[in-house]
Amino acid sequence: MRKNLIRSTKGGLILKFGFRVVTVVDGGCPGDSLHWSLGQFQEQTKLLHPCREGKKLLVLDIDYTLFDHRSTAENPLELMRPYLHEFLSAVYAEYDIIIWSATSMKWVELKMGQLGVLDNPNYKITALLDHLAMITVQSDTHRTFDCKPLGLIWAQYPEYYNSKNTIMFDDLRRNFVMNPQNGLTIRPFRKAHLNRSKDKELVRLTEYLLAIAELSDLSSLDHSRWEAFSEDNVKRPRHR
């Protein structure tokens, strides 16, 4: 499989996807301005349920976001982030949910299945993505690393998702380097046995997502200040 590559230049970013080379101007949004080569991406997308019209999109990482993959336990549920099912059930009313992991699809399906995420009656996962849908970014001053370009999702489902209605949670900021205005860096969930009883991250993020659900442009928010926004808005009544 041909490797995707992005390298920085003085004029912006050079994106090499499949056999096509295009220029991304600094500060530009690939999902809005580029016609992506979607063949490879479509092959790596496991669509589980139809996209829903009028819903925003929440893209979730797995490792250290929803699950402590480094700790050991007899039952995987012991390593699941607290309030995961409550979180997904609540936000599903407003958001379609896509799981995008930097691991293999086999691992994604295994872990999400073990945690009961794929067959929960209170919510549905729209799609699963793995490391094969990621691209590699390289700059003159930083090391090479893989990232998750949301523009590929927007280009594949343009009638449903775009830069204004998408937010992604990941414990690694570099994973949304192509779309920093859409990324929220979640606190990593590590040492599950020690932190399980006090981790309330998903409870607070539920409040944030529901507070911003009616906004027309999520990319206009500073997601690094999500906690302050949630505290100011969570008690306000929501109008349907």
C-alpha positions in Angstrom: 0.0 0.0 0.0 1.4 3.4 -1.0 2.2 5.6 1.9 0.6 9.1 2.2 2.9 12.0 2.9 2.7 15.6 3.8 5.8 17.8 4.0 6.0 21.5 4.9 7.4 24.1 2.6 7.7 27.9 2.8 4.5 28.2 0.8 2.4 25.8 2.9 2.0 22.1 2.9 2.5 19.6 0.1 0.0 16.8 0.4 0.7 13.6 -1.4 -2.4 11.3 -1.3 -2.3 8.3 -3.5 -1.0 9.5 -6.8 -2.1 13.1 -6.5 0.0 16.0 -5.3 -1.7 19.3 -4.3 -0.7 22.3 -2.2 -2.4 23.2 1.0 -2.0 26.9 1.9 -1.0 27.6 5.5 -4.1 27.9 7.6 -6.3 26.4 5.0 -8.8 23.7 5.5 -8.3 20.6 3.4 -11.9 19.4 3.8 -13.1 22.7 2.2 -10.7 23.3 -0.6 -9.4 20.0 -1.8 -10.8 17.1 -3.9 -9.4 14.1 -2.1 -8.6 10.8 -3.7 -11.1 8.8 -1.7 -10.6 5.3 -3.1 -8.2 4.1 -0.4 -10.0 5.9 2.4 -13.3 4.3 1.5 -11.7 0.9 1.6 -10.6 1.5 5.2 -14.0 2.8 6.4 -16.2 0.3 8.1 -19.6 1.9 8.0 -21.9 0.3 10.7 -25.0 2.5 10.5 -26.2 5.3 8.2 -25.2 8.9 8.7 -28.1 10.9 10.2 -29.2 14.1 8.6 -29.0 17.2 10.8 -26.6 15.6 13.3 -23.1 16.9 14.2 -20.1 14.5 14.2 -18.0 13.4 17.1 -14.8 11.5 16.2 -13.3 9.5 19.1 -9.9 8.0 19.7 -9.7 4.8 21.7 -6.3 4.4 23.5 -6.1 6.5 26.6 -9.3 8.3 25.5 -11.9 5.6 26.0 -9.7 2.8 27.3 -6.5 2.3 29.3 -4.7 0.0 26.9 -1.5 -0.3 28.9 -2.8 -1.6 32.2 -3.8 -5.2 32.6 -7.0 -6.8 34.0 -8.9 -10.0 33.8 -11.9 -8.2 32.5 -11.5 -5.4 29.8 -14.4 -3.6 31.4 -12.0 -2.8 34.3 -10.0 -0.7 31.9 -12.9 1.2 30.3 -13.0 4.9 31.1 -15.7 5.6 33.6 -19.1 6.8 32.3 -18.3 5.7 28.7 -21.8 4.3 28.0 -23.6 7.2 29.7 -21.4 9.6 27.7 -22.2 7.9 24.3 -25.8 7.6 25.1 -26.2 11.2 26.0 -24.3 12.7 23.1 -25.9 10.4 20.5 -29.0 12.5 20.6 -27.0 15.3 18.9 -24.0 13.7 17.3 -23.2 10.8 15.0 -20.2 9.0 16.4 -17.2 7.7 14.6 -14.4 5.7 16.3 -10.9 6.4 14.8 -8.0 4.5 16.2 -4.3 4.5 15.3 -4.4 0.7 15.7 -5.7 -2.1 13.4 -9.3 -2.7 12.6 -9.1 -6.1 14.2 -8.1 -4.5 17.5 -10.8 -1.7 17.2 -13.6 -4.2 16.7 -12.3 -6.5 19.4 -12.0 -3.8 22.1 -15.2 -2.0 21.2 -17.0 -5.3 21.2 -15.6 -6.3 24.6 -16.6 -2.9 26.0 -20.2 -3.3 24.7 -19.9 -0.2 22.5 -20.9 -1.9 19.2 -24.2 -3.4 20.3 -25.5 -0.9 23.0 -29.2 -0.3 22.6 -29.0 3.3 23.6 -26.7 4.5 20.8 -25.2 3.5 17.5 -21.6 3.9 16.2 -21.7 5.3 12.7 -18.3 4.0 11.5 -14.9 2.6 12.5 -11.6 3.8 11.1 -8.1 2.5 11.8 -4.5 3.4 11.2 -4.7 2.7 7.5 -6.9 5.8 7.1 -4.2 8.0 8.6 -1.6 10.0 6.7 2.0 10.8 7.5 3.1 14.4 8.2 6.7 15.5 7.9 8.1 19.0 8.5 11.6 20.5 8.4 11.7 21.0 12.1 9.5 18.2 13.5 9.7 14.4 13.3 7.5 12.4 11.0 4.3 11.2 12.5 0.8 9.9 11.5 -2.3 12.0 11.9 -6.1 11.8 11.3 -7.2 14.2 8.6 -10.9 15.0 9.1 -11.1 16.3 5.6 -11.3 12.7 4.4 -14.5 12.1 6.3 -15.9 15.4 5.1 -15.1 14.6 1.5 -16.6 11.2 1.7 -19.8 12.4 3.4 -20.1 16.0 2.3 -23.9 16.1 2.6 -23.6 15.3 6.4 -20.3 16.4 7.8 -18.0 19.4 7.4 -15.6 21.6 9.4 -18.4 23.5 11.1 -20.2 20.5 12.6 -17.3 18.2 13.6 -15.3 17.8 16.8 -12.7 15.2 17.5 -11.4 14.0 20.9 -7.9 12.6 21.2 -5.2 12.5 23.9 -2.6 13.3 21.3 -2.8 16.8 19.9 -0.7 15.8 16.8 -3.5 13.5 15.6 -5.6 16.6 14.6 -2.7 18.7 13.3 -4.5 19.0 9.9 -7.6 20.3 11.6 -6.6 22.0 14.9 -9.8 24.0 15.0 -11.8 20.8 15.3 -9.7 19.0 17.9 -10.1 18.7 21.7 -7.2 17.2 23.7 -8.7 14.9 26.2 -6.9 14.1 29.5 -5.4 10.6 29.0 -7.0 7.8 31.1 -4.0 5.9 32.5 -3.6 3.6 35.5 -7.2 2.6 35.4 -7.1 0.7 38.7 -5.9 3.9 40.6 -7.9 6.5 38.7 -11.2 4.7 37.8 -13.0 6.0 40.9 -12.1 9.6 40.4 -12.0 10.1 36.6 -15.0 12.4 35.6 -13.7 13.6 32.3 -16.5 12.1 30.2 -19.1 13.5 32.5 -17.8 17.0 32.0 -17.3 16.5 28.3 -20.9 15.4 28.0 -22.0 18.7 29.4 -19.7 20.5 26.9 -20.9 18.7 23.9 -24.6 19.2 24.7 -23.9 22.9 25.5 -22.4 23.5 22.1 -24.7 21.2 20.1 -26.9 24.0 18.8 -24.1 26.3 17.7 -23.8 26.7 13.9 -20.0 26.5 13.8 -18.0 24.4 16.2 -14.7 25.3 14.6 -15.1 28.9 15.8 -14.7 27.7 19.4 -11.5 27.5 21.3 -11.8 23.8 22.4 -8.7 24.2 24.7 -11.0 26.2 27.0 -13.8 23.7 26.9 -14.0 23.4 30.7 -14.7 27.1 31.2 -17.3 27.1 28.5 -19.1 24.1 30.0 -19.2 25.7 33.5 -20.7 28.9 32.1 -23.3 27.2 29.9 -24.3 23.9 31.3 -26.9 25.3 33.6 -28.6 27.3 30.9 -31.9 25.8 29.6 -31.7 24.4 26.1 -34.3 25.4 23.6 -35.5 22.8 21.0 
